[in-house]
């Protein structure tokens, strides 16, 4: 996946990778003539398992981005006043 590595938003990369795994597994199960609802349930469980095993780097990068966004330093009143000018 060299193209995904060049993307800047790790949350988007992780989400698209998980959706891709789900779609792939679901397609295979439907081609094997599983009932649609059963195929969706199995695909959900398998894609979750695969993402835990194979997408560790993407998951950690996404977690770090979310953590940084939540814990970025708050601006003080002085900094806000300076930004307004």
Buried (B, 14 or more C-beta within 10 A) or exposed (E): EEEBEEEEEBBBBBEBBBEEBBEBBBEBBBEEEBEEEEBBEBBEEBBEEBBEEEBEEBBEBBEEBEEEEEEEEEEEEEEEEEEEE
